[in-house]
Amino acid sequence: MSWKCEIVTDLAPLYHDKEASKASRKLVKEHLRECPECRAYYKKYRPVETMAAEEPVSDGVENFVLLAKKMRRRRQLLWLGFLFYFAGTMWALVLHHQYKTDKFLTKNKIFKIL
């Protein structure tokens, strides 16, 4: 394969999409007339649009839904953890206060009540 063939295969997408410059289009056109290998390559060339039409591509909605569910679950777990921490702290403070003010029920006090 000559260096012109390599250049033409590199320019094939731009030539097909009509994005190549005039000089590049002229070079590719002349080369395709002369080279049967490059002509065959260009005939088999499938641009991205046709490949996209054949293969369904996710638009990202499913990924967004999964991400939203994960974020919602993580937020719920964080709130639940915070509530357990807060409840445990309050319970410990109440018990500590009862113990310091001698309102804490010990075995001796329970037997005296009964």
ZICORDA-V678434 format. One record per residue. N is the residue number from 1. RES is the residue in one small letter. PSI is psi in degrees with one decimal (999 if undefined). Layout:
N_RES_PSI, N_RES_PSI
This chain:
1_m_128.9, 2_s_170.9, 3_w_-28.6, 4_k_-38.3, 5_c_-41.2, 6_e_-40.9, 7_i_-42.5, 8_v_-41.5, 9_t_-32.1, 10_d_-35.1, 11_l_-8.0, 12_a_-45.6, 13_p_-42.3, 14_l_-39.1, 15_y_-42.3, 16_h_-40.6, 17_d_0.0, 18_k_37.6, 19_e_-8.9, 20_a_156.7, 21_s_168.3, 22_k_-43.1, 23_a_-41.2, 24_s_-42.5, 25_r_-41.8, 26_k_-44.7, 27_l_-46.4, 28_v_-44.4, 29_k_-46.7, 30_e_-41.2, 31_h_-38.4, 32_l_-30.8, 33_r_-35.8, 34_e_-34.3, 35_c_113.0, 36_p_-31.2, 37_e_-46.2, 38_c_-35.1, 39_r_-43.0, 40_a_-41.1, 41_y_-45.0, 42_y_-34.3, 43_k_-34.1, 44_k_-12.1, 45_y_126.1, 46_r_117.5, 47_p_171.0, 48_v_-35.7, 49_e_-43.1, 50_t_-34.3, 51_m_-37.8, 52_a_-33.6, 53_a_-31.7, 54_e_-39.3, 55_e_117.5, 56_p_130.4, 57_v_132.6, 58_s_137.7, 59_d_7.1, 60_g_-2.1, 61_v_-42.5, 62_e_-41.2, 63_n_-38.6, 64_f_-40.5, 65_v_-44.7, 66_l_-41.9, 67_l_-40.9, 68_a_-40.4, 69_k_-42.9, 70_k_-42.9, 71_m_-39.5, 72_r_-43.5, 73_r_-43.6, 74_r_-40.8, 75_r_-40.7, 76_q_-42.8, 77_l_-37.8, 78_l_-43.3, 79_w_-41.6, 80_l_-43.2, 81_g_-42.2, 82_f_-43.5, 83_l_-41.6, 84_f_-41.2, 85_y_-45.4, 86_f_-45.0, 87_a_-41.8, 88_g_-39.8, 89_t_-43.9, 90_m_-40.9, 91_w_-43.0, 92_a_-39.4, 93_l_-40.4, 94_v_-45.5, 95_l_-41.0, 96_h_-42.6, 97_h_-42.0, 98_q_-37.6, 99_y_-41.7, 100_k_-32.8, 101_t_8.6, 102_d_30.2, 103_k_7.4, 104_f_129.3, 105_l_115.4, 106_t_176.3, 107_k_-40.1, 108_n_-43.0, 109_k_-35.7, 110_i_-41.0, 111_f_-30.7, 112_k_-35.6, 113_i_-39.4, 114_l_999
